[in-house]
Amino acid sequence: MLRIGYDAKRLFNNFTGLGNYSRTLLANLAEYDPENAYFLYTPRITKNEETHFFFNSALFNVQRPRYKQLGTWWRSSGVNSDLVKHRINLYHGLSNEIPFGIKKTGIKSLVTVHDLIFKRFPDYYPWLDRQLYDYKCQYACQYADHIVAISESTKRDIIEFYQVPPEKITVIYQSCHERYMQEKAQKTLDALIRRYHLPEDYLLSVGSITERKNLLNIIKAMEILPATVRLPLVVVGKGSGRYLEQVNSYLGSSGLSDQVYFIDVLFEDLPALYQNASIFIYPSQFEGFGIPILEAMFSEIPVITSNVSSLPEAAGPGGYLVNPDSPEEIALGIERILGDETLREQMVSKGLEYAQRFRGEPLSKQMLGLYRRVLGV
């Protein structure tokens, strides 16, 4: 039996990409290797439908700092003494960082690096945030015993920006929640439409409303489309500031405001929202991986995504790849897929077949195998 510790801050407090990665990985590891002891270290917790599983399973041991006000220090360094006390064999930093000084404890460590967007696109981040992310990630890449990259694209960036030897990095992809792999009944899909007051046919965008996620170019693509194929767009994601203002301003000037639905959807309703969509559109400028693409492929809907960074890896042979800076290419993809049922069926079939490699069992076995290799057991 291994005693494995995890940086669980994102697991308990982040409900988008990094948190989804942590929750899915830990749930799958516990299912496919329940003999191990899994210790979750977090400075604070959020109790909701996404995290209750980790409080109610005997497989997980949730640990918090003795004094709440020391949470930041504890996660960055103080946790080392707890790792020693709990006789942890291996510590896994799930989001680009490990505790400072962990090497001195003799405990082996891994770090998952999701992306280096702060290096590739520094203008997306405030200066101070960028320096902090860079310092922590560079430290982790230097002192962790091994690095997990969530895509070949991320592995290339780690090698380029931090000069890490390729043999120190293993690519292990991520999965998505099993709720997306379960087909919903028609009555469930119909109830979803009524609950959120949605049109019966729609395009779908899931992701934060930021410049990198590129919602504005989806809207510009809609404007280009002939009225006969211009389906409404449903947007799931939050945003604020200048970019959201740009989106709303463009919607107003283009006359498309009544064709774009911004909704705040419950976690359990997301699978039905995917399964009922005509096309999933994800023209991000850059991603470490892109979990929403997996969610869409398992939901058996066609995917339009970008031809850059990790996105071709995530979408595979069934994805329709576009230049994210070209609303014209996005519009052409929408028009082609909606107008060609054979193409649509091929994309769905290839996407679902490709998605099977991202199921929890094979990915969990890869991760557990890496744990044992790092520990030499």
C-alpha positions in Angstrom: 0.0 0.0 0.0 1.2 3.5 -0.9 0.6 6.6 1.2 0.2 9.3 -1.4 -0.2 13.0 -0.6 -1.8 15.6 -2.9 -2.1 19.4 -3.1 -5.9 19.5 -3.1 -6.5 23.2 -3.0 -7.9 23.3 -6.5 -9.8 20.1 -5.9 -11.8 21.7 -3.1 -12.0 25.3 -4.4 -11.8 25.5 -8.2 -14.7 24.3 -10.3 -13.3 24.7 -13.8 -10.2 23.1 -15.5 -7.7 22.6 -12.7 -10.3 21.6 -10.2 -11.9 19.2 -12.6 -8.5 17.6 -13.3 -7.9 17.1 -9.6 -11.3 15.6 -8.8 -11.5 13.3 -11.8 -7.9 12.0 -11.2 -8.4 11.3 -7.5 -11.9 9.7 -8.0 -10.4 7.4 -10.7 -7.3 6.5 -8.7 -9.4 5.6 -5.7 -11.8 3.5 -7.9 -9.0 1.6 -9.7 -6.6 1.2 -6.9 -8.5 1.4 -3.6 -5.6 -0.3 -1.7 -3.7 3.0 -1.4 -4.2 5.7 1.2 -4.9 9.1 -0.4 -4.1 12.2 1.7 -5.6 15.5 0.5 -3.9 18.6 1.8 -5.8 21.9 1.4 -5.7 25.3 3.1 -9.5 25.6 2.9 -12.5 23.6 1.7 -15.7 24.2 -0.2 -18.5 21.7 0.4 -20.8 21.2 -2.6 -22.0 18.5 -4.9 -18.6 18.3 -6.6 -16.6 17.8 -3.4 -18.9 15.8 -1.1 -17.5 12.5 -2.5 -14.1 13.2 -1.0 -15.5 13.9 2.5 -17.7 10.8 2.5 -15.2 8.1 1.3 -13.0 6.2 3.7 -10.3 6.2 0.9 -9.5 9.9 1.4 -7.9 11.6 4.4 -8.6 15.4 4.2 -5.9 17.5 6.0 -6.1 21.3 6.7 -3.7 23.6 8.5 -4.1 23.9 12.3 -4.6 27.6 12.0 -6.6 29.0 9.0 -4.6 32.2 8.8 -1.5 30.2 8.0 -3.0 28.5 5.0 -0.9 30.1 2.3 2.4 29.5 4.1 1.3 25.9 5.1 0.5 25.0 1.5 3.8 26.4 0.2 6.1 25.0 2.8 4.7 24.2 6.2 2.9 21.1 4.9 6.2 19.3 4.7 6.2 18.5 8.4 2.7 17.0 8.0 3.9 14.9 5.1 6.6 13.5 7.3 4.2 12.9 10.2 1.8 11.1 8.0 4.6 8.9 6.5 3.8 10.0 3.0 5.7 8.0 0.3 5.0 10.3 -2.6 3.6 13.8 -2.9 1.8 14.9 -6.1 1.5 18.6 -6.8 -1.6 18.7 -9.0 -1.2 22.2 -10.4 2.3 23.5 -11.4 3.8 23.6 -7.9 5.2 21.6 -5.0 6.1 22.7 -1.5 9.4 24.6 -1.1 11.9 22.4 0.7 10.2 19.1 0.1 13.4 17.6 -1.2 14.9 17.9 2.3 12.3 15.6 3.7 13.4 12.7 1.6 9.8 12.3 0.2 9.6 11.8 -3.5 7.5 14.2 -5.4 5.7 14.7 -8.8 4.2 17.8 -10.3 1.5 18.0 -12.9 2.2 21.0 -15.3 -1.0 22.0 -17.1 0.3 24.8 -19.3 2.8 27.6 -19.5 0.4 30.2 -20.9 1.9 32.8 -18.6 5.1 32.3 -20.5 3.6 31.9 -24.0 1.1 34.8 -23.6 2.4 37.0 -20.8 0.1 39.9 -21.7 -2.9 37.8 -20.4 -1.6 38.1 -16.8 -0.8 40.9 -14.4 3.0 41.3 -14.0 3.0 40.1 -10.3 0.9 37.0 -11.0 3.2 36.1 -13.9 6.3 36.4 -11.8 4.8 34.2 -9.1 3.5 31.5 -11.5 6.9 31.4 -13.2 8.9 31.1 -9.9 6.7 28.3 -8.5 6.6 26.3 -11.7 10.3 26.7 -12.4 11.0 25.5 -8.9 8.7 22.5 -9.2 10.2 21.5 -12.6 13.7 21.7 -11.1 13.1 19.9 -7.7 10.3 17.5 -8.4 11.5 13.9 -9.0 9.4 13.7 -12.1 7.0 15.9 -14.1 3.6 15.0 -15.6 2.6 17.1 -18.6 -1.0 16.9 -19.6 -0.2 17.1 -23.3 2.7 16.8 -25.8 2.2 20.6 -26.4 2.8 21.3 -22.7 5.8 19.0 -22.6 7.4 20.9 -25.5 6.8 24.2 -23.6 8.4 22.8 -20.4 11.5 21.8 -22.4 11.7 25.1 -24.2 11.1 27.5 -21.3 12.8 25.6 -18.4 15.4 23.4 -20.3 14.1 20.3 -18.6 15.5 17.0 -20.0 12.7 15.2 -22.0 13.2 12.0 -20.0 12.1 13.8 -16.8 8.7 14.4 -18.3 5.9 11.9 -18.9 2.7 12.9 -20.8 -0.4 11.5 -19.1 -3.6 12.9 -20.5 -6.6 13.7 -18.4 -10.2 12.3 -18.4 -13.5 14.0 -17.7 -16.3 13.2 -15.3 -18.1 10.0 -16.0 -21.4 11.9 -16.1 -20.5 12.9 -19.7 -20.2 9.3 -20.7 -23.8 8.4 -19.8 -26.5 9.0 -22.4 -29.5 11.0 -21.2 -33.1 10.2 -22.0 -35.0 12.4 -24.4 -37.3 13.5 -21.6 -34.3 14.7 -19.7 -33.2 16.7 -22.7 -36.6 18.2 -23.1 -36.8 19.1 -19.5 -33.4 20.9 -19.8 -34.8 23.1 -22.6 -37.8 24.1 -20.6 -35.8 24.7 -17.4 -33.3 27.1 -19.0 -35.7 28.5 -21.6 -33.5 27.5 -24.5 -34.1 27.0 -28.2 -34.5 23.4 -29.3 -31.4 23.6 -31.6 -28.3 25.5 -30.7 -24.5 25.8 -30.9 -22.7 25.5 -27.6 -19.7 27.3 -26.1 -18.3 26.3 -22.6 -15.5 28.2 -21.0 -14.6 31.4 -19.2 -15.4 34.6 -21.1 -11.8 35.8 -21.6 -9.8 36.9 -24.6 -8.0 33.6 -24.8 -11.2 31.6 -24.9 -12.2 33.6 -28.0 -16.0 33.9 -27.6 -16.0 37.1 -29.7 -14.8 35.3 -32.8 -17.6 32.8 -32.4 -20.1 35.7 -32.4 -18.4 37.2 -35.4 -18.7 33.9 -37.2 -22.4 33.8 -36.4 -22.7 37.2 -38.0 -21.1 35.8 -41.2 -23.4 32.8 -41.5 -26.4 32.9 -43.8 -29.6 33.4 -41.8 -30.9 29.9 -42.9 -28.1 28.2 -40.9 -27.6 30.7 -38.1 -28.4 28.7 -35.0 -28.6 30.4 -31.6 -25.5 30.2 -29.4 -25.6 29.0 -25.8 -22.7 30.2 -23.6 -21.7 28.6 -20.3 -19.0 30.5 -18.5 -18.3 33.6 -16.4 -16.4 36.7 -17.3 -15.9 40.3 -16.3 -14.0 43.4 -17.2 -12.9 44.7 -20.6 -13.3 41.6 -22.7 -16.9 40.9 -21.5 -17.7 44.6 -22.3 -16.3 44.0 -25.8 -18.5 41.0 -26.2 -21.7 42.7 -25.1 -20.9 45.8 -27.2 -20.4 43.7 -30.3 -23.6 41.8 -29.6 -25.5 45.1 -29.4 -24.0 46.6 -32.6 -24.5 43.4 -34.6 -28.1 42.8 -33.6 -27.3 39.3 -32.3 -28.1 39.9 -28.7 -31.4 37.9 -28.8 -29.5 34.9 -30.4 -26.9 34.4 -27.7 -28.0 32.8 -24.4 -25.7 33.3 -21.4 -26.7 30.7 -18.7 -25.5 29.6 -15.3 -26.0 25.9 -15.4 -25.9 23.3 -12.6 -23.1 20.7 -12.8 -25.6 17.9 -13.2 -27.3 19.6 -16.2 -24.1 20.1 -18.2 -24.1 16.6 -19.8 -27.7 17.1 -21.2 -26.7 20.5 -22.4 -23.9 19.0 -24.4 -25.9 16.1 -25.7 -28.7 18.4 -27.0 -26.3 20.7 -28.8 -25.8 20.7 -32.6 -22.1 21.6 -32.5 -19.6 22.4 -29.7 -17.3 25.3 -30.6 -14.0 25.8 -28.8 -11.7 28.1 -30.8 -9.3 28.9 -27.9 -6.1 30.7 -28.6 -4.2 28.3 -26.4 -4.8 25.4 -23.9 -2.8 23.0 -21.9 -5.3 20.4 -23.0 -9.0 21.3 -23.2 -11.3 19.1 -21.1 -14.5 20.5 -22.6 -13.5 18.9 -25.9 -13.6 15.5 -24.2 -16.9 16.3 -22.6 -18.3 17.0 -26.1 -16.8 13.9 -27.8 -18.2 11.7 -25.1 -21.6 13.5 -25.6 -21.5 12.5 -29.2 -21.6 16.0 -30.8 -19.2 17.4 -33.4 -16.4 19.6 -32.3 -15.0 22.7 -33.9 -11.7 23.7 -32.2 -8.4 25.5 -32.9 -5.5 24.2 -34.9 -3.0 25.4 -32.3 -1.3 24.2 -29.1 -2.8 21.1 -27.6 -6.2 21.3 -29.2 -5.5 19.0 -32.2 -4.3 16.4 -29.6 -7.5 16.7 -27.6 -9.8 16.6 -30.6 -8.1 13.9 -32.6 -9.2 12.8 -36.1 -12.8 13.7 -35.6 -12.3 17.4 -34.8 -12.9 20.2 -37.3 -9.8 22.4 -36.9 -9.8 26.1 -37.6 -7.6 29.2 -37.3 -8.9 30.7 -34.0 -8.2 34.2 -35.4 -10.5 33.6 -38.4 -14.2 34.0 -37.9 -14.6 33.1 -41.5 -13.1 29.6 -40.9 -15.3 29.1 -37.9 -18.3 30.1 -39.9 -17.4 27.8 -42.7 -17.0 24.9 -40.2 -20.5 25.6 -38.7 -22.1 25.8 -42.2 -20.4 22.6 -43.5 -21.3 20.5 -40.4 -24.9 21.7 -40.3 -25.3 21.1 -44.1 -23.7 17.7 -44.3 -25.2 14.9 -42.3 -22.6 12.4 -43.4 -19.8 14.7 -42.2 -21.5 15.2 -38.9 -21.9 11.4 -38.4 -18.3 10.8 -39.3 -17.1 13.5 -36.8 -19.3 12.1 -34.0 -18.1 8.5 -34.7 -14.4 9.3 -34.9 -14.7 11.6 -31.9 -16.3 9.0 -29.7 -13.8 6.3 -30.8 -10.9 8.6 -30.1 -12.3 9.6 -26.7 -12.0 6.1 -25.4 -8.3 6.6 -24.8 -9.2 9.2 -22.3 -11.3 7.0 -20.0 -10.4 6.8 -16.4 -9.1 3.3 -16.1 -6.2 3.4 -18.6 -5.1 6.9 -17.5 -5.2 5.9 -13.8 -3.1 2.8 -14.6 -0.6 5.1 -16.3 -0.4 7.4 -13.3 -0.1 4.6 -10.8 2.6 3.0 -12.9 4.5 6.3 -12.9 4.1 6.5 -9.1 5.7 3.1 -8.7 8.5 3.9 -11.1 9.4 7.1 -9.3 9.4 5.2 -6.0 11.2 2.2 -7.4 8.6 -0.3 -6.2 
